[in-house]
Amino acid sequence: MFKKYLILIGRTFVATFLLVNFFNIIPLNLTSNAWYVQVSMLLVDTSSLLLLGLTSLKLVSYLSINKEDELEQINLDQQKNQKYKNNVKVINKFSLYSMYLFIFVALLQFFVIINGLSQLDLLYSERVIRLEKQYQISQKQKESDINLKNINKPVDGNLNKKDRIFETLTNQKNTAISYLVRDAIKVFLMSLIWVFGFYKLFKFS
């Protein structure tokens, strides 16, 4: 009965991990840095399900193999014993592939940071250019309507407004960079933890 519960838990956790991440990956959007961040974050956040699931399934196989070995002297069916050993080999392969997956996710964070900074710079530059154009258009309109009473006030007012917008854009960019780097470091470190976990599961015997 205990083994059946372990099998149920293991299969449920593994299936949940696969389904959640599959629907998070699609649709593919390889040009979006946000997509890489989203996929990486969910992978490391849900990888405990995969690790616990594989651990439960491997534990069932090992418990069964040990029991078979103890009862070998009374001619126990060796087909089941071989089946459990094959299950262990399959789980070891999954553990090894999972370890490689999270090594890849960890290394991917260097690309995420570089690509993210590039996209942020591009977005910031586009907004600055747009703001400059709007400011120039506004200045031309003010100059066409200029009179002796407000000859200086509109120009100074527009300039101050422009500086405030520039400051806001800069602050938004710096905040986005800090979040980008923070999340990448988090994913990198958690990926290394899961690499270690799957390695230990692979070596467990």
Buried (B, 14 or more C-beta within 10 A) or exposed (E): EEBEEBBEBBEBBBEBBBEBBEEBBEEEEEEEBEBBBBBBBBBBBBBBBBBBBBBBBBBBBBBBBEBBEEEEEEEBEEEEBEBBBEBBEEBBEBBBEBBEBBBEBBEBBEEBBEBBBEBBEEBBEEBBEEBEEEBEEBBEEBEEEEEEEEEEEBBEEBEEEBEEBBEEBEEBBEEBBEEBBEBBEBBBEBBBBBBEBBBEBBEBE
